[in-house]
Structures are given as structure tokens and as C-alpha cells.
């Protein structure tokens, strides 16, 4: 389960910080998550690496979102070489898809026990998250998509966003019906399968990218 991305409220004790399992001592005054992240990113970039994972009290945080109002005691960061940036992007996209799926699963029941107006608001809060993994994938090097899919990421992104638009319109139609059972059914039968299919493709791309990375390393 992911932390909400919130900026820290200092708890008054010593914050433990590690980077690739090595204990770090941020400069005095660097007590917020944003300050600690900036410090760790600077160290990583100086070593031709990027932050791949950022854990707060053992929970993974999405680095693509702002960090606000979070009390914490420990930060553990892990880096990856710049050459592994595709793997970082795939990992981020998979996390975003998983978060969206968790939101949909939670909404399946919530829409049934709330008013139609509240159900619509729940759905609209979820709808914006569907595009996040797709936009992250669009940052991948285009030659990898040509290898995996036989097409460019630009074309793949357009196709996926068109799918999302169709799904959103169909769930919106269920919301307009005022029948919360229809809304729940649309989430279960349209949104969840799409997210599951996307996550499966990302995992396959991860496996292919990792295999290619291992092959390059062994040569």
C-alpha cells in the first residue's frame, strides 16, 4: 500500500535516511520529504544514477506526485543507472496502474452504499488516474516499443488514450442512469479488465527489458 504523497510534519525525532542501503546524513534543516528527496537525487545524479524507489516508513511513494503533510521517521531510497531508465519508467507505470486498480476495487462497494451523486464523484476521482500509467509509458525510448509492439509509443499512447476515453464515456453513461448497480458493474466489467490487461503488458515489457539488460551485461 502506498503512502499518500504529503509533505512531512516533523515529529521531533531523528529521521533515518538511507540511499542504496547506505546511511546518509542530510544537511541541517533538511527535514521535509521534498528536501530529503532533493538531497538524495543530487547525490544520485552526481553518480550518473536516478532514484528508482523512494520508501517512507517502508511504504513506496510515487515520485511523480507532490509530497505534502506526512509524518515520517525513515526514508529509504534506491537508485538505478541512467541506462536503466526504461526499467524505472516501467516500474512507475506499474505502480500507477496498481494504485488505480486499488481505487476501483474500493469504489465497487462504496458506490453501492452511497447516493448517485456521491458515486459519480467517486468515479470522477478515479477517472483521472487511468491515464497516468499511459503517459508514463509514453516517455519510454521509441525503439523499445518498436521491438515489443511493432509500433511507436506515440501510436500506442494514442490508441490507449482512445480506449480510456471510450471507457470513461461508458461509465459516465452508467452514472447518468442514476443506478448505482450499473456504475459498480461498469467499474468491474470495463475498468478493472482494462487495468489488468495494461498491468500484464507492463510486466511483459519489464521482463523483456530486464532480459535485454542482463544480455548486454554478460557480453
Backbone torsions as a table, in degrees:
resi	resn	phi	psi	omega
1	UNK	NA	137.3	-176.9
2	UNK	-90.4	143.4	169.5
3	UNK	-62.3	148.4	163.1
4	UNK	-64.6	138.2	-179.5
5	UNK	-79.6	96.7	-178.0
6	UNK	-130.9	148.9	178.9
7	UNK	-74.1	142.4	-169.0
8	UNK	-69.0	148.3	164.7
9	UNK	-105.3	115.2	-173.1
10	UNK	-59.8	131.3	-175.5
11	UNK	-94.5	-4.7	173.0
12	UNK	96.3	-0.9	179.0
13	UNK	-114.1	-176.1	-179.4
14	UNK	-80.5	123.0	176.6
15	UNK	-83.4	128.9	177.4
16	UNK	-91.3	131.3	-177.4
17	UNK	-130.2	129.6	174.4
18	UNK	-128.9	150.0	175.0
19	UNK	-130.0	116.3	-174.7
20	UNK	51.0	45.4	176.8
21	UNK	70.6	3.4	176.5
22	UNK	-98.0	129.0	-178.9
23	UNK	-66.1	132.2	-179.1
24	UNK	-117.3	151.6	177.3
25	UNK	-120.8	92.4	179.4
26	UNK	-58.8	151.6	178.0
27	UNK	-58.3	156.2	179.5
28	UNK	-54.9	137.6	179.2
29	UNK	92.6	-13.7	178.9
30	UNK	-85.9	80.2	-173.8
31	UNK	-114.6	-8.5	177.4
32	UNK	-92.7	160.4	178.6
33	UNK	-61.3	-40.4	179.1
34	UNK	-62.3	-40.2	-179.9
35	UNK	-66.8	-43.5	179.8
36	UNK	-67.0	-41.7	178.2
37	UNK	-60.8	-45.3	-179.9
38	UNK	-60.3	-41.8	179.4
39	UNK	-61.9	-46.6	-178.6
40	UNK	-68.7	-37.3	178.6
41	UNK	-64.4	-37.2	179.0
42	UNK	-62.9	-44.4	178.0
43	UNK	-62.8	-43.9	-179.2
44	UNK	-62.4	-46.3	-178.3
45	UNK	-64.1	-34.7	178.1
46	UNK	-63.9	-21.8	178.7
47	UNK	-105.9	20.4	178.7
48	UNK	58.4	42.7	179.8
49	UNK	-134.8	167.3	177.2
50	UNK	-130.7	154.9	175.6
51	UNK	-69.2	125.1	179.1
52	UNK	-102.8	-34.3	178.3
53	UNK	-139.2	144.5	-179.6
54	UNK	-137.4	107.6	-175.4
55	UNK	-109.6	133.0	178.0
56	UNK	-115.4	116.1	-175.2
57	UNK	51.2	39.0	175.7
58	UNK	85.1	-3.1	-178.9
59	UNK	-106.3	134.3	-177.0
60	UNK	-71.8	133.7	179.6
61	UNK	-110.6	139.7	177.7
62	UNK	-79.2	111.7	-177.5
63	UNK	-71.8	-10.5	179.1
64	UNK	-83.4	-5.4	-179.8
65	UNK	-111.2	155.0	177.4
66	UNK	-63.1	156.5	178.2
67	UNK	-110.6	118.0	-177.4
68	UNK	-143.0	148.4	172.0
69	UNK	39.6	62.0	-179.8
70	UNK	-130.4	126.9	174.1
71	UNK	-83.9	132.9	-176.9
72	UNK	-151.1	162.1	179.8
73	UNK	-126.4	-15.1	-175.8
74	UNK	-147.4	139.6	174.7
75	UNK	-128.1	127.8	176.2
76	UNK	-124.7	121.7	-179.7
77	UNK	-118.0	147.4	177.5
78	UNK	-128.8	141.1	-176.5
79	UNK	-112.0	167.7	175.3
80	UNK	-140.2	150.6	177.1
81	UNK	-61.8	153.4	177.8
82	UNK	-56.8	-30.5	179.0
83	UNK	-67.8	-17.9	178.8
84	UNK	-95.8	14.2	-178.1
85	UNK	-55.5	-38.2	176.1
86	UNK	-56.5	-38.4	178.6
87	UNK	-66.7	-36.4	177.4
88	UNK	-63.9	-44.4	179.3
89	UNK	-63.3	-41.8	178.8
90	UNK	-64.4	-40.8	177.7
91	UNK	-63.2	-42.2	178.7
92	UNK	-63.1	-45.4	179.8
93	UNK	-62.0	-39.4	179.3
94	UNK	-65.8	-39.9	176.5
95	UNK	-62.6	-42.1	-179.3
96	UNK	-65.2	-39.7	177.9
97	UNK	-65.6	-39.4	179.8
98	UNK	-66.0	-40.1	178.8
99	UNK	-65.3	-42.0	178.6
100	UNK	-62.6	-40.6	179.6
101	UNK	-64.1	-42.6	179.2
102	UNK	-61.3	-38.2	178.7
103	UNK	-65.4	-41.2	179.2
104	UNK	-65.4	-44.7	179.7
105	UNK	-59.2	-42.2	178.7
106	UNK	-65.2	-35.5	-177.0
107	UNK	-72.6	-23.9	-177.9
108	UNK	-53.8	-42.0	179.2
109	UNK	-85.3	-40.1	-175.9
110	UNK	-60.6	-37.9	-178.9
111	UNK	-67.5	-23.6	-178.4
112	UNK	-79.8	-24.4	-174.6
113	UNK	-106.8	9.0	178.9
114	UNK	-121.8	172.5	178.9
115	UNK	-70.4	159.2	177.0
116	UNK	-55.9	-36.5	178.7
117	UNK	-64.8	-42.3	177.5
118	UNK	-66.9	-38.9	178.2
119	UNK	-60.5	-41.6	178.2
120	UNK	-62.3	-43.6	179.7
121	UNK	-62.8	-39.1	176.7
122	UNK	-59.8	-45.2	-179.5
123	UNK	-65.6	-44.5	-178.1
124	UNK	-64.2	-29.9	175.3
125	UNK	-67.9	-31.1	-180.0
126	UNK	-81.0	-37.8	-171.5
127	UNK	-54.5	-39.8	-178.4
128	UNK	-67.1	-20.6	-178.4
129	UNK	-81.3	-17.6	-175.3
130	UNK	-64.5	-32.5	-175.8
131	UNK	-79.9	-16.8	-172.4
132	UNK	-57.9	-50.4	179.6
133	UNK	-64.2	-31.9	179.4
134	UNK	-66.3	-43.4	179.3
135	UNK	-66.8	-35.9	176.1
136	UNK	-63.8	-43.0	179.5
137	UNK	-63.6	-27.2	-178.8
138	UNK	-68.1	-12.9	178.0
139	UNK	-84.9	-5.8	-179.1
140	UNK	-67.8	148.6	174.8
141	UNK	-57.2	133.2	-172.2
142	UNK	-64.3	-30.3	-176.8
143	UNK	-65.9	-26.6	178.4
144	UNK	-69.5	-39.2	178.2
145	UNK	-67.1	-37.3	176.6
146	UNK	-60.4	-38.9	179.8
147	UNK	-68.6	-44.3	-175.5
148	UNK	-77.3	-44.6	-167.2
149	UNK	-114.2	-12.1	-176.6
150	UNK	74.1	17.1	178.7
151	UNK	-148.4	173.5	-179.5
152	UNK	-86.1	158.1	176.4
153	UNK	-64.7	-29.6	178.7
154	UNK	-62.0	-45.8	178.4
155	UNK	-68.1	-39.9	179.7
156	UNK	-64.0	-41.4	179.0
157	UNK	-62.7	-45.0	179.6
158	UNK	-59.7	-43.1	-179.9
159	UNK	-64.1	-43.6	-179.0
160	UNK	-67.9	-41.1	177.9
161	UNK	-65.5	-33.8	174.7
162	UNK	-64.6	-40.0	176.2
163	UNK	-61.2	-44.8	179.4
164	UNK	-60.2	-42.3	-179.3
165	UNK	-61.4	-41.1	178.4
166	UNK	-63.7	-45.2	-179.2
167	UNK	-62.6	-44.8	-179.2
168	UNK	-61.8	-42.6	179.1
169	UNK	-61.7	-39.8	-178.1
170	UNK	-70.8	-36.6	176.1
171	UNK	-70.9	-37.5	176.2
172	UNK	-59.0	-40.1	177.6
173	UNK	-61.9	-39.4	176.7
174	UNK	-64.5	-39.1	177.7
175	UNK	-64.0	-39.5	-179.2
176	UNK	-66.2	-22.5	180.0
177	UNK	-70.2	-20.5	-177.2
178	UNK	75.5	5.7	-179.4
179	UNK	-103.0	109.1	-176.2
180	UNK	-66.7	-26.0	177.0
181	UNK	-64.8	-39.9	177.1
182	UNK	-63.4	-38.3	179.0
183	UNK	-63.8	-48.0	179.5
184	UNK	-60.4	-42.5	179.0
185	UNK	-63.3	-39.3	-180.0
186	UNK	-65.8	-40.1	177.5
187	UNK	-62.9	-42.9	-176.6
188	UNK	-73.1	-37.8	-172.0
189	UNK	-96.4	-15.5	-179.6
190	UNK	-114.6	-53.9	-172.3
191	UNK	-73.9	-49.3	-177.9
192	UNK	-60.2	-47.0	178.7
193	UNK	-60.5	-36.9	179.2
194	UNK	-65.0	-44.1	179.2
195	UNK	-65.5	-39.5	178.3
196	UNK	-63.5	-41.6	179.4
197	UNK	-65.3	-42.0	178.5
198	UNK	-62.9	-45.5	-179.6
199	UNK	-62.0	-38.1	179.2
200	UNK	-65.1	-41.2	177.3
201	UNK	-63.9	-41.2	179.8
202	UNK	-63.0	-40.4	178.9
203	UNK	-63.5	-40.6	177.8
204	UNK	-63.7	-41.1	178.2
205	UNK	-65.6	-37.4	175.9
206	UNK	-60.4	-47.7	-179.3
207	UNK	-59.7	-43.5	-179.2
208	UNK	-66.0	-41.1	-179.7
209	UNK	-67.7	-42.6	178.5
210	UNK	-64.0	-39.7	178.5
211	UNK	-64.0	-41.1	177.8
212	UNK	-65.0	-38.3	178.8
213	UNK	-65.5	-42.5	178.4
214	UNK	-64.4	-37.5	-179.8
215	UNK	-65.1	-42.0	179.0
216	UNK	-64.8	-37.3	-178.8
217	UNK	-67.7	-34.2	-176.0
218	UNK	-80.8	-16.6	-178.5
219	UNK	-76.3	NA	NA
